[in-house]
Amino acid sequence: MSEPLVIVGNGMAAARLVDELAKNALGRYAIAVIGDEPRLAYNRVLLSSVLAGETGSHEIELRPAQWWRDRGVTLKYGCSVNEIDVGRRELKIANEESVSFSRLVLATGSTPLRLDVPGAGLAGVNTFRDSRDVDLLLSLAAARKRVAVIGGGLLGLEAAYGLAKAGAPVTLIHLMDRLMERQLDAPASAVLKLLVEQKGVKILLNADTARIIGDNRVEGVELKDGRRIDADAVIVAAGIRPNVALARDAGIPVKRGIVVDDVLQTGIEGIFALGECAEHRGICYGLVEPAYEQARVLAQRLAGRKAAYQGSVVATNLKVSGVAVFSAGDFLGGEGSEAIVLSDVRRGTYKKLVISDGRLIGAVLVGETADALWYLELIRSHESIARIRKDMMFGRAGSTLAAA
């Protein structure tokens, strides 16, 4: 008889885990996936494309309903888990229904941060995090509402670009001195800023929000330096926080995220976590690729094989506001490292390769990212680049010819 395995969360991490389990342990588990979003798992990275009208909402689904049925998966979406009873090995969900488990995987993702400023609770202040938010933002764009987006990281840029392309006047407000400061160095961020502004988004840097103005609903945003940005709506995209409430209430050890070991197991045997909600060796990744790497390891372990997760080389390889952006590894560099840089602002391209001890340790690309995965392979493999060093800036093709 198949062992009952329940996955809480129906996002990208959960879908990849089911895929990996189907390859490695088909039939071993009776799998149930429970998620609170009212739809099949979808590619969250493409939400801005839906907002911009470049992709249909149905097109971003990761797998059709038949795929889940063919693998014997029970889906409960649009359904919240209210409690984990660790002792009885069961979950409490809506309508006082209980679901028993032998193994449990928490893939609860993250929740968007809310600003702690006056006016943050006004009508018209929203977040951009899931498919339900897209519908709201589309209605704002259709009505040509003035929108202020707070946050110049990935989510903020995606919201701003999607809104601008859909027809809304948009101002992006960012506290830091450059966009995507966690993924880009200053010159790369400057190129990205120029390209995003060309797409119709007004960008304010070093802009600290003092309050959101309005009596009953949003009328604007006031900055600490006294500037006022008129707005009919505010979208807060100031970061995410691992969703650990369910685990914490059940007595499962949490810090910033749900603490897991090298086999993705929490402090309670048979209960695992992966993706944005998990904290491994003190790190919460908040990115798709580490979640996929964790899913591969966990599926191997659940199949009875030896596998261990050693952490991930953090990489970003996306289209941000319609601009191709890639960064990986130690792209800032440190003592003893050196950088090769190619910058062509007029063409909207920037490349930086960081080298240490004869190996590539980091890279940043803006505009042209065709060789991004090749650079990522070099970073992860720790291979010597001595034979290709003078040509590697020109990509895999040029370096292969030079090394031949």
Disulfide bonds with the S-S distance in Angstrom:
none
